[in-house]
């Protein structure tokens, strides 16, 4: 376990509001560590259960490959919902890794690009949910 992030640090790192972070923790879609009433986030745990490599193994190039795959996904496909979900997890971990200094070659531009893709994934999943595509059982 490396440097743990506060909810504020995590929210800033991934481009979410603090309220969204807390909501995701309550729904179980975002792993957090509890210390009494305090929450902390381990960038390594963000990837747990997604079937992809651990964040400490993600490289800058791999994060950009995920960005490129996301750009080519169709919003109206159930299979793309799983891919958006996994891409969101990978890119959230890449941002957290870069912000905590664990990805030496990441620049501010990289982080902003990844944050934009995280937001795009969230927006796409929200649209899919409105369309009735909520099945993530095969994740």
Protein Blocks (a to p, Z undefined) as FASTA:
>chain_A
ZZdddfklmmmmnopafklmmmmmmnopaccddehjaccddfklmmgonlpacfklpcfk
lmmmmmmmmmmpcfkbfklmmmmmmmmmmmmmmmmmmmnopamkbcfklmmmmmmmmmmm
mmmmmmmmmnopabfklZZ
